[in-house]
Amino acid sequence: MARPRTPLLSRERIVTAALALVDADGLEALSTRRLATELSVSGPSLYNHFATKDELLDAVADSVVGEVDLSMFGGDPVHWRTALRDWAGSYRAALAAHPHVVPVLAQGPGRRPNALRLADAVFGCLVEAGWPRGQATRIGALMRYFVTGSALGSFAAGFPVDAEVYGSAYPHLGEAHRLAEQRDRVDAAAFELGVESLLDGLELRYRQAGYRAGHQGVRATNAGRSEGSTGS
């Protein structure tokens, strides 16, 4: 039997090609026609694997979430703060590598397996550490807001490199034209400062409330009941 000139289609191959297309040209560039051209197949053949474009986008978004390291939440006991810090760094790295996908991910996990696995890991770590379930939900949401927001764009790159733009009208921005050339360093340092500041505040609350792993006192349990019990 003659060997096919192009590899057989699979969901994985389609998702990989779709993600590469989105990375290169943005979400608006993704269409059945263009994707089929990239894969050297007919458009209708894609529908054997994905019934709609939204279904494909979900798979593309979930493949990005699949790049996030969750190992810090498993195995040996780990302090919730350390786990959240390490996870946030891995999450940001995945989103920074695929910035065009961030708007899709910002909508929430939906039915995406990797996204639900991530939410389960974060929520489970916090509850096991003694946080009430309602508080754990809010912390999961807070961390997602912060990480996805940081990946939507570069603060440093948003400043023109032309020093004359600022002039005397903006007396405190005399060095702003230098920000763009230090984009990676500025953005990374800002993210690190933000994460540590958030975690400092959360740890203070944790200690003041007297939460501890494996045990939730009366105060913690009552707080959980009043705040709800859904996962992040």
Backbone as CSV, one residue per row, in Angstrom:
resi,resn,N_x,N_y,N_z,CA_x,CA_y,CA_z,C_x,C_y,C_z
1,MET,0.844,-1.197,0.000,0.000,0.000,0.000,0.883,1.252,0.000
2,ALA,0.556,2.175,-0.877,1.358,3.393,-0.962,1.242,4.202,0.320
3,ARG,2.343,4.761,0.732,2.361,5.577,1.944,1.772,6.953,1.642
4,PRO,0.873,7.470,2.501,0.279,8.789,2.244,1.344,9.876,2.226
5,ARG,1.150,10.859,1.341,2.128,11.926,1.211,2.165,12.835,2.434
6,THR,1.053,12.992,3.102,1.005,13.812,4.317,0.610,12.935,5.499
7,PRO,1.149,13.211,6.694,0.804,12.414,7.873,-0.697,12.455,8.134
8,LEU,-1.228,11.362,8.680,-2.639,11.317,9.002,-2.962,12.368,10.064
9,LEU,-4.159,12.906,9.934,-4.583,13.920,10.899,-4.846,13.309,12.263
10,SER,-4.580,14.078,13.289,-4.916,13.704,14.658,-5.254,14.981,15.400
11,ARG,-5.945,14.857,16.515,-6.274,16.044,17.309,-4.998,16.760,17.746
12,GLU,-4.006,15.982,18.141,-2.759,16.589,18.602,-2.087,17.379,17.490
13,ARG,-2.052,16.829,16.297,-1.408,17.528,15.179,-2.171,18.806,14.828
14,ILE,-3.478,18.741,14.858,-4.292,19.916,14.550,-4.079,21.009,15.590
15,VAL,-4.094,20.627,16.860,-3.910,21.603,17.936,-2.530,22.246,17.856
16,THR,-1.511,21.442,17.580,-0.155,21.978,17.471,-0.061,23.005,16.346
17,ALA,-0.659,22.684,15.206,-0.635,23.608,14.067,-1.453,24.863,14.361
18,ALA,-2.596,24.692,15.020,-3.449,25.840,15.344,-2.751,26.774,16.327
19,LEU,-2.078,26.212,17.314,-1.375,27.029,18.293,-0.229,27.790,17.631
20,ALA,0.481,27.145,16.734,1.569,27.826,16.018,1.030,28.989,15.192
21,LEU,-0.134,28.780,14.594,-0.765,29.833,13.794,-1.179,31.010,14.669
22,VAL,-1.790,30.708,15.809,-2.217,31.762,16.733,-1.006,32.500,17.298
23,ASP,0.038,31.766,17.652,1.251,32.398,18.174,1.837,33.377,17.165
24,ALA,1.792,32.989,15.913,2.417,33.814,14.875,1.576,35.022,14.489
25,ASP,0.256,34.819,14.354,-0.577,35.874,13.769,-1.801,36.273,14.586
26,GLY,-1.987,35.698,15.763,-3.108,36.088,16.608,-4.341,35.225,16.411
27,LEU,-5.292,35.368,17.319,-6.512,34.558,17.294,-7.329,34.768,16.024
28,GLU,-7.346,36.017,15.534,-8.169,36.310,14.367,-7.660,35.601,13.110
29,ALA,-6.423,35.128,13.146,-5.852,34.451,11.969,-6.303,32.994,11.876
30,LEU,-6.852,32.471,12.956,-7.243,31.069,12.972,-8.583,30.867,12.268
31,SER,-8.542,30.133,11.178,-9.753,29.787,10.441,-9.584,28.363,9.906
32,THR,-10.696,27.724,9.618,-10.643,26.364,9.096,-9.864,26.318,7.788
33,ARG,-10.120,27.300,6.940,-9.444,27.317,5.635,-7.932,27.455,5.789
34,ARG,-7.504,28.409,6.608,-6.064,28.613,6.731,-5.388,27.444,7.433
35,LEU,-6.047,26.906,8.442,-5.474,25.769,9.159,-5.348,24.557,8.243
36,ALA,-6.358,24.345,7.424,-6.304,23.232,6.479,-5.145,23.407,5.497
37,THR,-4.922,24.633,5.088,-3.801,24.913,4.180,-2.472,24.616,4.867
38,GLU,-2.360,25.024,6.112,-1.131,24.778,6.863,-0.860,23.278,7.007
39,LEU,-1.926,22.499,7.131,-1.799,21.062,7.330,-1.824,20.279,6.018
40,SER,-2.046,20.986,4.914,-2.124,20.358,3.585,-3.228,19.312,3.522
41,VAL,-4.390,19.686,4.058,-5.549,18.804,4.028,-6.754,19.610,3.564
42,SER,-7.862,18.943,3.368,-9.096,19.632,3.020,-9.774,20.132,4.290
43,GLY,-10.459,21.267,4.180,-11.125,21.853,5.330,-12.084,20.914,6.043
44,PRO,-12.957,20.227,5.310,-13.928,19.353,5.975,-13.298,18.253,6.817
45,SER,-12.078,17.847,6.493,-11.440,16.774,7.259,-11.171,17.183,8.706
46,LEU,-11.065,18.489,8.951,-10.832,18.963,10.314,-12.035,18.704,11.204
47,TYR,-13.224,18.713,10.605,-14.443,18.535,11.390,-14.610,17.110,11.896
48,ASN,-13.794,16.200,11.406,-13.815,14.843,11.955,-13.212,14.804,13.355
49,HIS,-12.475,15.863,13.695,-11.804,15.919,14.992,-12.350,17.033,15.885
50,PHE,-12.788,18.118,15.275,-13.354,19.243,16.031,-14.611,19.727,15.327
51,ALA,-15.724,19.652,16.025,-17.005,19.988,15.406,-17.143,21.479,15.124
52,THR,-16.516,22.310,15.970,-16.637,23.767,15.809,-15.289,24.435,16.065
53,LYS,-15.187,25.684,15.659,-13.981,26.453,15.914,-13.800,26.681,17.412
54,ASP,-14.905,26.887,18.130,-14.815,27.091,19.577,-14.233,25.863,20.269
55,GLU,-14.615,24.694,19.796,-14.076,23.458,20.369,-12.571,23.377,20.135
56,LEU,-12.145,23.785,18.961,-10.715,23.802,18.646,-9.986,24.814,19.523
57,LEU,-10.574,25.996,19.690,-9.949,27.017,20.530,-9.803,26.527,21.975
58,ASP,-10.808,25.820,22.449,-10.724,25.261,23.798,-9.537,24.309,23.909
59,ALA,-9.352,23.484,22.899,-8.248,22.521,22.910,-6.903,23.232,22.827
60,VAL,-6.836,24.286,22.024,-5.608,25.068,21.910,-5.271,25.717,23.259
61,ALA,-6.268,26.344,23.866,-6.058,26.991,25.160,-5.642,25.980,26.215
62,ASP,-6.270,24.815,26.195,-5.951,23.814,27.204,-4.554,23.244,27.008
63,SER,-4.077,23.230,25.770,-2.722,22.752,25.529,-1.698,23.696,26.153
64,VAL,-2.028,24.988,26.171,-1.141,25.960,26.818,-1.134,25.741,28.323
65,VAL,-2.304,25.535,28.911,-2.384,25.264,30.346,-1.630,23.985,30.684
66,GLY,-1.606,23.045,29.744,-0.885,21.794,29.959,0.613,21.989,30.113
67,GLU,1.125,23.147,29.710,2.545,23.448,29.860,2.890,23.931,31.273
68,VAL,1.875,24.231,32.070,2.114,24.749,33.421,2.510,23.608,34.351
69,ASP,3.577,23.803,35.072,4.063,22.804,36.026,3.167,22.783,37.262
70,LEU,2.664,21.602,37.598,1.836,21.436,38.799,2.499,20.502,39.811
71,SER,3.744,20.132,39.545,4.411,19.153,40.403,4.597,19.650,41.831
72,MET,4.624,20.968,42.015,4.823,21.519,43.353,3.645,21.250,44.284
73,PHE,2.516,20.837,43.736,1.336,20.568,44.547,1.229,19.107,44.974
74,GLY,2.094,18.251,44.448,1.987,16.830,44.762,3.187,16.333,45.541
75,GLY,3.114,15.059,45.913,4.247,14.437,46.589,4.389,14.883,48.027
76,ASP,5.631,15.187,48.409,5.925,15.561,49.792,5.170,16.830,50.195
77,PRO,4.848,16.950,51.476,4.161,18.154,51.939,4.963,19.401,51.579
78,VAL,4.282,20.414,51.120,4.946,21.657,50.733,4.141,22.815,51.298
79,HIS,4.828,23.864,51.692,4.126,25.030,52.224,3.308,25.662,51.104
80,TRP,2.091,26.039,51.419,1.193,26.590,50.397,1.790,27.813,49.727
81,ARG,2.529,28.643,50.484,3.107,29.853,49.899,4.154,29.499,48.838
82,THR,5.015,28.551,49.159,6.043,28.140,48.203,5.408,27.566,46.944
83,ALA,4.379,26.753,47.139,3.703,26.138,45.994,3.064,27.187,45.097
84,LEU,2.374,28.147,45.695,1.728,29.196,44.901,2.750,30.041,44.150
85,ARG,3.854,30.352,44.805,4.881,31.169,44.149,5.476,30.435,42.939
86,ASP,5.825,29.171,43.132,6.429,28.408,42.038,5.437,28.186,40.908
87,TRP,4.191,27.894,41.277,3.151,27.687,40.261,2.890,28.964,39.467
88,ALA,2.823,30.088,40.156,2.565,31.362,39.473,3.666,31.659,38.454
89,GLY,4.909,31.358,38.804,6.007,31.583,37.879,5.903,30.710,36.643
90,SER,5.530,29.453,36.826,5.375,28.546,35.692,4.178,28.944,34.841
91,TYR,3.108,29.359,35.478,1.894,29.784,34.775,2.196,31.011,33.908
92,ARG,2.895,31.972,34.493,3.243,33.180,33.736,4.133,32.839,32.538
93,ALA,5.079,31.934,32.736,5.976,31.559,31.646,5.202,30.952,30.481
94,ALA,4.217,30.103,30.803,3.408,29.485,29.748,2.592,30.528,28.998
95,LEU,1.989,31.451,29.725,1.182,32.484,29.081,2.049,33.467,28.297
96,ALA,3.221,33.785,28.821,4.114,34.706,28.127,4.597,34.113,26.806
97,ALA,4.682,32.790,26.747,5.104,32.121,25.512,3.985,32.099,24.477
98,HIS,2.746,32.278,24.934,1.586,32.238,24.026,0.622,33.378,24.371
99,PRO,1.046,34.621,24.262,0.225,35.752,24.722,-1.109,35.902,24.005
100,HIS,-1.197,35.470,22.746,-2.450,35.632,22.011,-3.566,34.734,22.554
101,VAL,-3.197,33.724,23.318,-4.191,32.784,23.854,-4.759,33.271,25.186
102,VAL,-4.103,34.257,25.794,-4.512,34.729,27.121,-5.984,35.150,27.186
103,PRO,-6.521,35.889,26.202,-7.941,36.271,26.285,-8.890,35.074,26.386
104,VAL,-8.542,33.973,25.755,-9.380,32.771,25.843,-9.279,32.172,27.239
105,LEU,-8.070,32.106,27.775,-7.867,31.534,29.100,-8.501,32.390,30.190
106,ALA,-8.562,33.694,29.957,-9.123,34.602,30.960,-10.611,34.359,31.188
107,GLN,-11.254,33.644,30.284,-12.680,33.364,30.421,-12.970,32.301,31.471
108,GLY,-11.943,31.600,31.940,-12.137,30.564,32.944,-11.889,29.183,32.390
109,PRO,-11.875,28.167,33.249,-11.511,26.815,32.825,-12.526,26.097,31.949
110,GLY,-13.801,26.460,32.084,-14.812,25.763,31.291,-14.741,24.250,31.517
111,ARG,-14.744,23.494,30.416,-14.660,22.030,30.504,-13.278,21.512,30.120
112,ARG,-12.287,22.386,30.121,-10.943,21.991,29.692,-10.248,21.170,30.781
113,PRO,-9.831,19.957,30.456,-9.239,19.071,31.470,-8.014,19.637,32.174
114,ASN,-7.065,20.186,31.424,-5.857,20.726,32.060,-6.180,21.914,32.945
115,ALA,-7.100,22.763,32.502,-7.477,23.934,33.290,-8.189,23.525,34.578
116,LEU,-9.048,22.513,34.493,-9.741,22.029,35.687,-8.752,21.334,36.630
117,ARG,-7.773,20.631,36.065,-6.748,19.993,36.880,-5.928,21.041,37.629
118,LEU,-5.638,22.142,36.958,-4.901,23.237,37.587,-5.707,23.833,38.737
119,ALA,-6.984,24.130,38.472,-7.838,24.708,39.507,-7.958,23.773,40.702
120,ASP,-8.071,22.485,40.434,-8.197,21.494,41.496,-6.928,21.445,42.349
121,ALA,-5.767,21.540,41.686,-4.498,21.477,42.408,-4.312,22.685,43.325
122,VAL,-4.615,23.866,42.815,-4.452,25.084,43.605,-5.422,25.085,44.787
123,PHE,-6.682,24.801,44.493,-7.700,24.793,45.546,-7.395,23.733,46.596
124,GLY,-7.019,22.547,46.139,-6.720,21.461,47.067,-5.554,21.789,47.974
125,CYS,-4.520,22.407,47.427,-3.355,22.777,48.232,-3.744,23.751,49.335
126,LEU,-4.556,24.723,49.001,-4.944,25.741,49.979,-5.837,25.156,51.077
127,VAL,-6.787,24.326,50.690,-7.687,23.722,51.685,-6.910,22.794,52.614
128,GLU,-5.992,22.011,52.048,-5.194,21.104,52.870,-4.278,21.866,53.822
129,ALA,-3.931,23.103,53.437,-3.084,23.927,54.304,-3.878,24.553,55.441
130,GLY,-5.205,24.428,55.405,-6.037,24.958,56.475,-6.873,26.163,56.111
131,TRP,-6.717,26.666,54.873,-7.564,27.784,54.454,-9.009,27.318,54.332
132,PRO,-9.976,28.102,54.799,-11.394,27.768,54.576,-11.665,27.719,53.076
133,ARG,-12.637,26.924,52.691,-12.898,26.712,51.268,-13.261,28.017,50.540
134,GLY,-14.025,28.867,51.188,-14.381,30.135,50.561,-13.160,31.012,50.337
135,GLN,-12.264,31.041,51.313,-11.038,31.816,51.175,-10.152,31.221,50.080
136,ALA,-10.089,29.902,50.027,-9.282,29.242,49.005,-9.788,29.584,47.611
137,THR,-11.105,29.676,47.462,-11.690,30.074,46.183,-11.236,31.465,45.791
138,ARG,-11.292,32.378,46.739,-10.908,33.753,46.457,-9.418,33.886,46.147
139,ILE,-8.612,33.132,46.844,-7.169,33.194,46.596,-6.852,32.644,45.205
140,GLY,-7.519,31.539,44.837,-7.315,30.993,43.496,-7.689,32.011,42.428
141,ALA,-8.798,32.704,42.640,-9.226,33.728,41.683,-8.238,34.883,41.650
142,LEU,-7.801,35.329,42.824,-6.848,36.432,42.913,-5.561,36.118,42.147
143,MET,-5.031,34.925,42.347,-3.784,34.553,41.692,-3.976,34.478,40.176
144,ARG,-5.120,33.969,39.744,-5.364,33.883,38.297,-5.489,35.275,37.689
145,TYR,-6.182,36.175,38.383,-6.292,37.551,37.895,-4.900,38.163,37.714
146,PHE,-4.065,37.970,38.721,-2.742,38.586,38.692,-1.873,37.998,37.575
147,VAL,-1.857,36.680,37.468,-0.989,36.048,36.472,-1.455,36.361,35.050
148,THR,-2.752,36.205,34.784,-3.241,36.475,33.434,-3.086,37.949,33.085
149,GLY,-3.314,38.825,34.052,-3.138,40.251,33.799,-1.707,40.583,33.438
150,SER,-0.769,39.938,34.108,0.646,40.218,33.837,1.058,39.757,32.452
151,ALA,0.316,38.807,31.892,0.672,38.255,30.582,-0.021,38.966,29.418
152,LEU,-0.921,39.885,29.721,-1.671,40.566,28.654,-0.828,41.559,27.874
153,GLY,0.229,42.046,28.482,1.079,43.002,27.783,2.261,43.381,28.636
154,SER,3.208,44.066,28.028,4.406,44.496,28.733,4.264,45.951,29.175
155,PHE,4.415,46.188,30.462,4.398,47.558,30.991,5.562,48.345,30.404
156,ALA,6.743,47.764,30.456,7.943,48.480,30.021,7.912,48.813,28.537
157,ALA,7.430,47.877,27.726,7.428,48.089,26.278,6.423,49.151,25.850
158,GLY,5.541,49.556,26.743,4.524,50.530,26.391,5.007,51.974,26.370
159,PHE,6.245,52.201,26.779,6.782,53.562,26.811,7.637,53.831,25.576
160,PRO,7.381,54.936,24.848,8.183,55.273,23.668,9.659,55.437,24.024
161,VAL,10.532,55.062,23.100,11.967,55.175,23.350,12.488,56.577,23.045
162,ASP,11.640,57.416,22.481,12.022,58.786,22.143,11.934,59.670,23.395
163,ALA,13.080,60.116,23.893,13.110,60.919,25.118,12.350,62.230,24.977
164,GLU,12.244,62.748,23.745,11.575,64.029,23.536,10.064,63.955,23.762
165,VAL,9.515,62.761,23.767,8.075,62.588,23.986,7.681,63.108,25.366
166,TYR,8.562,62.962,26.330,8.232,63.273,27.712,8.461,64.749,28.042
167,GLY,9.640,65.253,27.781,9.918,66.674,27.977,9.552,67.173,29.363
168,SER,9.291,68.466,29.458,8.989,69.100,30.746,7.553,68.837,31.205
169,ALA,6.714,68.363,30.288,5.310,68.114,30.652,5.173,66.926,31.613
170,TYR,6.170,66.047,31.607,6.135,64.866,32.469,7.451,64.805,33.257
171,PRO,7.575,65.650,34.249,8.852,65.812,34.962,9.356,64.556,35.664
172,HIS,8.467,63.620,35.965,8.888,62.418,36.680,9.212,61.253,35.735
173,LEU,9.089,61.480,34.453,9.335,60.411,33.479,10.588,60.669,32.647
174,GLY,11.547,61.332,33.243,12.762,61.664,32.517,13.558,60.473,32.029
175,GLU,13.391,59.307,32.684,14.128,58.109,32.282,13.205,57.057,31.653
176,ALA,11.961,57.423,31.415,10.988,56.442,30.915,11.364,55.880,29.548
177,HIS,12.102,56.663,28.755,12.468,56.180,27.423,13.421,54.983,27.475
178,ARG,13.985,54.722,28.632,14.906,53.598,28.789,14.193,52.294,29.162
179,LEU,12.928,52.380,29.506,12.206,51.197,29.969,12.108,50.108,28.902
180,ALA,11.806,50.496,27.674,11.585,49.500,26.631,12.796,48.612,26.398
181,GLU,13.985,49.185,26.472,15.192,48.403,26.223,15.498,47.440,27.363
182,GLN,14.830,47.640,28.506,15.011,46.758,29.659,13.730,45.987,29.950
183,ARG,12.958,45.779,28.908,11.626,45.196,29.034,11.600,43.917,29.869
184,ASP,12.381,42.928,29.501,12.315,41.634,30.188,12.667,41.765,31.664
185,ARG,13.711,42.517,31.951,14.139,42.661,33.344,13.097,43.399,34.173
186,VAL,12.546,44.476,33.624,11.551,45.269,34.352,10.276,44.450,34.591
187,ASP,9.784,43.791,33.548,8.539,43.038,33.685,8.693,41.850,34.626
188,ALA,9.831,41.160,34.537,10.059,40.012,35.415,10.165,40.451,36.864
189,ALA,10.873,41.552,37.101,11.036,42.045,38.469,9.702,42.532,39.036
190,ALA,8.896,43.160,38.186,7.587,43.634,38.638,6.689,42.458,39.006
191,PHE,6.743,41.399,38.201,5.939,40.213,38.499,6.372,39.591,39.823
192,GLU,7.675,39.461,40.006,8.185,38.875,41.243,7.779,39.702,42.455
193,LEU,7.885,41.020,42.340,7.486,41.905,43.431,6.000,41.752,43.726
194,GLY,5.195,41.659,42.681,3.756,41.518,42.869,3.385,40.218,43.552
195,VAL,3.983,39.123,43.109,3.698,37.817,43.711,4.078,37.810,45.184
196,GLU,5.298,38.285,45.488,5.749,38.278,46.877,4.882,39.186,47.743
197,SER,4.440,40.300,47.196,3.585,41.213,47.960,2.229,40.578,48.253
198,LEU,1.657,39.923,47.254,0.391,39.223,47.467,0.538,38.136,48.523
199,LEU,1.619,37.362,48.409,1.815,36.257,49.340,2.131,36.752,50.746
200,ASP,2.837,37.884,50.851,3.075,38.474,52.184,1.747,38.790,52.870
201,GLY,0.842,39.407,52.113,-0.457,39.756,52.675,-1.267,38.531,53.056
202,LEU,-1.237,37.513,52.195,-1.980,36.280,52.479,-1.402,35.547,53.684
203,GLU,-0.080,35.532,53.790,0.536,34.839,54.929,0.206,35.541,56.240
204,LEU,0.137,36.856,56.210,-0.246,37.604,57.408,-1.656,37.218,57.832
205,ARG,-2.578,37.142,56.872,-3.951,36.725,57.181,-3.975,35.302,57.736
206,TYR,-3.182,34.446,57.125,-3.126,33.032,57.530,-2.701,32.908,58.997
207,ARG,-1.665,33.643,59.355,-1.160,33.570,60.721,-2.134,34.196,61.714
208,GLN,-2.706,35.339,61.344,-3.637,36.013,62.248,-4.879,35.166,62.513
209,ALA,-5.314,34.422,61.491,-6.514,33.581,61.652,-6.205,32.271,62.370
210,GLY,-4.931,31.930,62.474,-4.561,30.700,63.164,-4.823,29.441,62.356
211,TYR,-4.861,29.548,61.036,-5.045,28.370,60.198,-3.793,27.497,60.269
212,ARG,-3.967,26.187,60.116,-2.811,25.303,60.011,-3.212,24.030,59.283
213,ALA,-2.228,23.417,58.662,-2.475,22.243,57.826,-3.111,21.115,58.621
214,GLY,-4.110,20.492,57.998,-4.735,19.327,58.603,-5.730,19.633,59.698
215,HIS,-5.910,20.925,60.012,-6.852,21.263,61.081,-7.425,22.645,60.843
216,GLN,-8.734,22.744,60.847,-9.408,24.032,60.772,-10.221,24.222,62.047
217,GLY,-9.821,25.220,62.815,-10.519,25.491,64.064,-11.925,25.998,63.828
218,VAL,-12.639,26.301,64.913,-14.018,26.762,64.817,-14.100,28.018,63.971
219,ARG,-13.156,28.922,64.182,-13.178,30.191,63.449,-13.026,29.933,61.951
220,ALA,-12.087,29.053,61.584,-11.842,28.773,60.167,-13.032,28.075,59.536
221,THR,-13.614,27.123,60.260,-14.742,26.368,59.710,-15.942,27.278,59.497
222,ASN,-16.244,28.121,60.470,-17.356,29.052,60.334,-17.142,30.013,59.170
223,ALA,-15.889,30.448,59.008,-15.586,31.355,57.887,-15.842,30.669,56.579
224,GLY,-15.457,29.383,56.511,-15.672,28.649,55.266,-17.133,28.511,54.938
225,ARG,-17.962,28.283,55.959,-19.402,28.146,55.710,-19.997,29.445,55.210
226,SER,-19.551,30.559,55.771,-20.150,31.842,55.414,-19.666,32.355,54.073
227,GLU,-18.501,31.882,53.623,-17.926,32.412,52.389,-18.185,31.539,51.190
228,GLY,-18.764,30.383,51.386,-19.020,29.505,50.259,-17.979,28.409,50.197
229,SER,-18.174,27.446,49.302,-17.287,26.294,49.293,-16.973,25.810,47.890
230,THR,-16.934,26.715,46.929,-16.622,26.313,45.582,-15.151,26.454,45.305
231,GLY,-14.624,25.655,44.365,-13.214,25.696,44.025,-12.881,26.882,43.161
232,SER,-11.561,27.125,43.018,-11.096,28.260,42.212,-11.243,27.985,40.743
